[in-house]
Amino acid sequence: MTVDQATSPAVGRPRPTMKTGRNRSAARPGPSMTTRRHRAFYLFASPWIIGFSLLTVAPMAYALWLSFTTYDGISPHWHYVGLGNYRELMGDPVTWDALGRAGLFAVLSVPLSIVAGLALAVLVNRPLKGRGLFRTLLYLPAVVPPVGAGIAFKNLFDQNSGAANGALTFFGFDAIGWLADPYARYVLVMTVLWAAGNIMIISLAGLQDVPRELHEAARIDGASAWRTFRSITVPLLSPVLLFQTVTGVIASVQTVMPMLLAPTAGTGGLTTIPQSNYTYMIHVFAEYFALGRYGYASALLWVLFVLILVATGLIFRFTSGVVFYNVDPEARK
């Protein structure tokens, strides 16, 4: 119980107030709602934060340290060379040729895959009978593991026993060395188009988010189907297309599919990869595992990381005026 302060008639001074522990605890303010929300957020996000720190940040930091050394992954004797690996790769023509092939592959494969995926999405978005089955069949190649897809294409385009040359010889044409220069790069692009179902699903979700009222208004105004698609559908799909472009460029420059399409597999098979398919990541793989140059290969990966950041920034910079975000202006405040 609480005894209020009062003036004692005997001594004429106030008596101290006495409070119970229950009232003292009630007077202490608890954490605010904002603090509790922050705690809950970090609690639920902690598995991802821990995983990102241990599986992404730590390996990248370790690779950055390796890029300044001559470590080969086996020998305990290594030397700190500073920027020596970076100076070497800047003057290495093999590195720049491999990077150029990776860039050419990205320029060819990314637009083709986006156009193919969007065309398939437009097709299966129409009110067709059994379109659910068509969506499933078109998406199935996207879930096939890259190793399985590489082996399947390798067997399909084999010069001696592949089905592609079997069809050519059946119609009287000569067999083609599909997995050798200069046809190997086209086979590589076909492997990307074969898995366009992933882009189809994302584009289909974007198409179904386009308001039908806009299409009906354009139809009433006499706009053709192509004009409606070009002036209404594509602008509203521009955020989706931007996402597919950025992720496609990042994935294409990191592809290791040429190694799976090589005539022989394994580390020794690196020498059999056609020159047109010797991309940047294949060069990194060769430096890591065929030559054991962990420091130099780590420097190659960090240069690729910086180039991807620059390419992504340029894509966002040059597409800022053509990407339409269907967001209420009041919602941005």
N, C-alpha and C positions, 0 to 999 in steps of 0.2 A: 504494500500500500504506500501511498505518497503522503508525506506530511508537509503541508505548505509552510512557506516561510511566514513567521509571525513574530511580533515583538514580545519578548519576555518581560512580564511586569516586574520580575525580580531584578534583572540586570539591565533591562532597557536596551538590549541589542537583539538583532534578528537571529532566529534559530535557523540552522542549515536545513535545506530541503533534502529529504531522503527519498530515493526512487528505487524501485525494485529492478532486478536484472531484466525482467520482461519489458519494462518501459524503456530501458536503455537500448535494448536490441531493436525495439520498434522505432526509436528515434534515428537509428543508423540507416541512411538511404542505401537501397540495393542497386544492382547494376541496371542501367537504363535499357529500354527496349532496343535501341541501336546497338549497344554493346552485346546484348544477347544474340541479336541477329548476326553480328560479325563473328561471334564465337561459333554459332551454328554453321555459318558459311565455311569457315576454315576447318571445322571438324569434318564436314562432309567432303570438302575438297582435299583434305590431307592425304588420302590414298593416291590421288593423282599428283599432288605436289611432291610426295615422297618418291613416287615412281619416276616422275620427270627429273627430279634432282639426281637420283641414283643411276637411271638408265639413259639420260640424255645429257644433262649438264656435266656430270662427272666424266663420262667417256669423251665428250668434246674437249673438256679441259685437259684430259690425259693426252688426247691426240694433238692438242696445241703444244703441249710440252714436248711430245715426241718429234714434232716438226722442227724443233730447234736442235735435234740430236742426230747421231748416226746409228741409232739403235736398230738392230736387225731382228729382234724378237727372240733370239737364242743366246747369243754371246753376252756375258756379263760386262764385257768391255765396250763402252760406247763413249762418244765424245760430244761435247757441246759445240755446235758449229754456228750458233746464232741464226742469222738470216741466210746462211750458206745454201740451204735447200731451196729457199725461195728464189735466190739469185740463179741457181742452176735451172729451175723450171722455167724461169723467164727467158732463158736462152736455149731451151730445149725445143727443137722443131717438132719432135714427135708429140710432145705435149700439146702444142698449139694445133697441130694437124688433127689430133684426137678431139680436141675441144671444138674445132671447126666442124668435124663430122657429127658431133653431138648436137651442135647448133643447127646444122642442116637437117638432121633427123627430127628435131623439135619443130622446125619451120614446116616440114612436110607432114608430119604425123598429127600434130595438134589441130590445125584447121580441118584436115580430112576427118579426123575422129569426131570433132564437134559437129561438123556438117552431117556426117553419117548418123550420129546419135540423135540429132535434132530431126532429121528426116524420118528415122524410125519412130521417134516420139510422136510426130505429127500423124504418121500412119496408124499407129495403134491407139491414138486418141480419138479417132473417128468411131462412130457408133457401128462397128462391124460385128458380125456374128462370130462368137468365139474369140474375141479380142483378148480375153484373159489368158487363153492358151498361147496366143501369139506373143503376148508380153513375156510369158514364162520362157518360151523357147528362145526368144531373142535375147533374154537376159542370161540364160544358162552359160554361154561362153565366158561371161564376165566373172563367174565364180570358180572357173577352172584355175587351179594353181599355175603360176607362171612356169614352173618346171614341167608340169604335164603338157601345157600348151606348147612349150619349146620342143619337147620330144615329139609331140604329134606333128608339128609343122616340119620338123627335121625329117621324119619318116614320110610325110606327104610329098615333100619336094626333093627327096633323095634322087640322085641322077640315075641310079641303076634300078631301083625297085620302088620308086615313089609313084603314087597314083597320078600326080600331075604329068609326069613324062609318059606314063602309061596311056593317058588320054591323048596326048600329042601323037604318040606313035600309032595309036589306033586310027587316027584320022590322017596318017601319012606324013606327019611332021617329024623333024629330027628332035632327039632328046636335048634338053637344055640343062646346063649346070646351074641349077637355081641357087645353090649354096656357095657359089663362087662369084667373083667379080665378073661383070658389073650387076648381076641380077640379085645378089644377096641383099642389097639395101631395100629392094622392092619387097622381098619376102619379109623383111623386118617390119616394113610399114603395114603389110597385110596382117601380121600378127596383132598389131595395134587396132586395126579396123575390125578384126574378128571379135575383139572384146569391147565393141562400142556399146554393148548393152548397158554398161554402167552409166555412160553419159546419157543413154536413152531414158533411163529411170529418172535421173535428175531433171532432164528437160521435160519429161512427162509431168512431173510434179509442178514445174513452172508453168506449163501450158494450162493445167487445170486450175491454176490460180489467176489466170487472166479472166476478167469479168466478161460474161457473155453479152452484157448490155452493149459493150463497145462494138463487138462484132455485129450485133443486130442493128445498131445505129449506122455503122458503115455500110451494111447491106442495103438499108433503106435509102441511104444517100447514093447508091449506085456504084459503090466501090467493088472492084473485082476481088476474087479470092487472093490473088497474088499481092494486090495493093493493100488489102487488109492485113495480110501476113507481114508485109514489109513495113507498114506504117503503124501498126498497132501491136501485133504479137511480138515482133523482134525487139522493139523498144522496151516493152514490159518484161521481156526475158533477158534484157541486157545484164542485170546483176548475176543471173545464173550463168550466162555465157562468160562473164568476167571471171567468175569462180572456176569454171571449167578451163579457161585459158591459163590461169595462174597455176592451178594444180596440174594441168597437163604439161606445162613447160617444166615444172619441177620434177615430175615423174619421168618425162622423156629424157632429160639430160642425165638421169640416174639409172637408166635401164641397163640391165646386164643380160638381156635376151640374146644378143649376138653370141655370147659364150655358149648358150644352150643350142644354138643353131649351127655351131661349128661342126665340121665333119667328124672330129674326135673330141672326146670330153676329157676333163681333168686339167691339171696344171700344164702338162706338156701340150695339151690341145690349144693353148694360147697361140702357138705359132701357126696354127692352121686357120685361124679366123681371117676371113677375107679383109683386105685392106680397107674396103669401103665401110665395113662394119666395125673397124677398130675404133670404138668411141672412147670418150674420156674415162668412163667408169671401167672399161676393159683395161685401159692403160693403168688405172689405179690398182686394179686387181693384179695385173702383171707385176707391178712394182712391189706390192705387198707379198704375194705368195710365190711368184715365180722367181723373183730376184731377192726377196727378203730385205728390201729397203724400207723399213717401217717409218723411218724419219722422213724420207722423201715422199712416200705415199701419203703420210699424214699432212704434209705441206700441200700436196695436190688436193686433198679433200677440203682443207681450209680455204684454199683459193676458190674451189667450186662453191663452197658455202657463201663466200663474199659475192661471187658472181651471181648466184641465185638471188641474193638479197637485192643486188643492183637491178637485175632484170625484173624482179617483182615490183620494185619501186618505179621503174620506168613504165611498166604496164599500167600501174595505177595512175601515174602522172599523165600519160597520153590518152587514157580512156575516161578521165574524170568528166569530160564534157559530153560524152556520148552514153554514159550509163545512167539510166533513169531508175530512181528509187521511189517506189510508190508508197511514200510515208507522209502522214499528215504533218504539215509544218508545225502545228502546235505540239505534236508529240516530240519534236526534237528539242524543245525548250526545257 
